[in-house]
Amino acid sequence: MLSLRLARGAHPLVLLRRLLVVAAAAGVGFLLLCTLGYAVAHPKATGESLVRLVWCAVPLAAVVQFALAVARTDPATRPRDGLDAIGLGPVRLSLLAAASTALSCSVGSGIALLVYLELRGDLGGTPLSGSASHLLDGNASLPWGGTLTLLGLLPALAAGTCALALRPGAGGERRARTAQDTADTAGTAEATQDSADAVAAPVPPVVPAPPPAPKPTYTGLPWGITIITVGLAMEAYVARGPAPAPDALLALPGSDGASPGVIGGWLLASLGLVLAGPGLTHWCGVLLAAGRPGAVRLLAGRILQDAATRIGRPLGVLCAVASASLAAAQLYGAAWEADGSRPFGPLTGLGAGLVMSCVTATAITAALDSRQSRAGTTSALNRLGIPHSLLRGAAVLRTGVLLAVLTPLTWAIAELAALPMTR
């Protein structure tokens, strides 16, 4: 009930993010139901049904990451003194965030079930009833036990991930954000206090400043570069060997397939991009602030270094997904030019679009969270008379540097990843 009341009074942007989580959960639920329908309609194609289920793990992970980002940036999950007084401490707030996330994902799964049954023709009564019966294997009835199990998978994973990630002591970033909010509030109260009252009133006790957060170390950058190199080398080595047997292929739903070694090399390269994201973001800030920077360049560099942990990992995931999308587009074009075939089916396109949308929304959410965490600093700069054009220029410079560094890297990895599969 408290979660529903907080949702009613939330900012429209917060409500929009929750609706996006519902839509993403509906997409994943629809894919899982399509996989279940195929498995029921083709009981002898156990291997292909298993491959379809395995590929559903990619959009499932993307939606869980997006749900966690939304729960992390939700103002209702941040600790407050008033909530502590009524017994809602950090532990219960993390459980509240997990329950809200589970509720959003459950609503999305229910919508997916209704849409799937309607397109199969199991409900009837509307013009769309049975319009996709052939594609969704409408001739086979669904087992309700398996259906409810698959639809409950996403809410359980998302709620468990939120409960673990938002628990007290789960990370220094959340503690640092709470300490920063407390310091900003104390600074604002001190700045607005009347001088006459300050003389008459007794001197308040000095509150010790919170200990500084430990300086982050970006050890993931060398590991990320190493894993990218190993993944690309594995793809090249496997591609030079003899052609794999048809039974040794790992296919996307509706595609001809690729060898597990090639897919494993691509996954390693993607993992390397994810690990290298925070380090790349940090060093972009270091390069901006190097030498004798001006005010705009110094501010942009310092902000990038401070937000490297918060926005670097989502940017790394976005680069990995974009690299995979570019490689898949090259495979599609090569197959179309060779024999006019379409290597990917409609469900593959739905899953790819869902993953790309989720990781993009996660990166945008992380950027908005980073901006919100700098609200106190921005307010202090405005009080000092810093013009808004300087802040806008720093934001444009940060975006331009990140695009200039990450875009060529993403394109190069996509080209190298697609090369063994297109020749």
Secondary structure, DSSP 4 states (H G I P E B T S, - for coil): -HHHHHHHTS-HHHHHHHHHHHHHHHHHHHHHHHHHHHHHH-TT-HHHHHHHHHHTHHHHHHHHHHHHHHHHT-GGGS--HHHHHTT--HHHHHHHHHHHHHHHHHHHHHHHHHHHHHHHTSS-SSTTTTTTTTTTTTTSPPPHHHHHHHHTHHHHHHHHHHHHHSSTTS-HHHHHHHHHHHHHHHHHHHHTS-HHHHHHSPPPPPPPPPPPPPPP--THHHHHHHHHHHHHHHHHHHHHSPPPPGGG-B--TTS--B-HHHHHHHHHHHHHHHHHHHHHHHHHHHHHTSSS--HHHHHHHHHHHHTHHHHHHHHHHHHHHHHHHHHHHHHHHHHHHHHS---S-HHHHHHHHHHHHHHHHHHHHHHHHHHHHTHHHHHHHHHTT--HHHHHHHHHHHHHHHHHHHHHHHHHHHHHHHHHHH-
